[in-house]
Structure formats: C-alpha cells, structure tokens
Amino acid sequence: MVKKQQMRWSLHGAHMLMQVRAAEINGELRNRLRAAPFRHPELNAPPIFKPKPPLLRAA
C-alpha cells in the first residue's frame, strides 16, 4: 500500500458537494433540508446491498 496516495473526488461527488456549499452560502440549505422528502433505497439494488433483518439472539 502506498502511504502518500491521495484521495480523489468523483465528478458526481464534487458536483453534489458544491451544490450543498452553494445552498449554505445562499442561506437556502436549512429550508431545503426541511422540505426534502426521505429518500428510500433503490429497489433494484443487488441483494448484497439490501438491508437484512437483525440477527436473533439465542436465549
């Protein structure tokens, strides 16, 4: 493993971060977060990423 390896932003991630920063600077972030509906997970996600029920403990 290289210790000096830098992390990089994807174009999509950088764009989303800039939208949040711009909304905060404009004073719109708090109102946007209040009005935003909760996003449900993708239904077409592979089964490895779908949430699993909690494990049952043996008594």
C-alpha positions, 0 to 999 in steps of 0.5 A: 500500500502506498502511504502518500496516495491521495484521495480523489473526488468523483465528478458526481461527488464534487458536483453534489458537494458544491451544490450543498456549499452553494445552498449554505452560502445562499442561506437556502440549505436549512429550508431545503433540508426541511422540505426534502422528502426521505429518500428510500433505497433503490429497489433494484439494488443487488441483494448484497446491498439490501438491508437484512433483518437483525440477527436473533439472539439465542436465549 
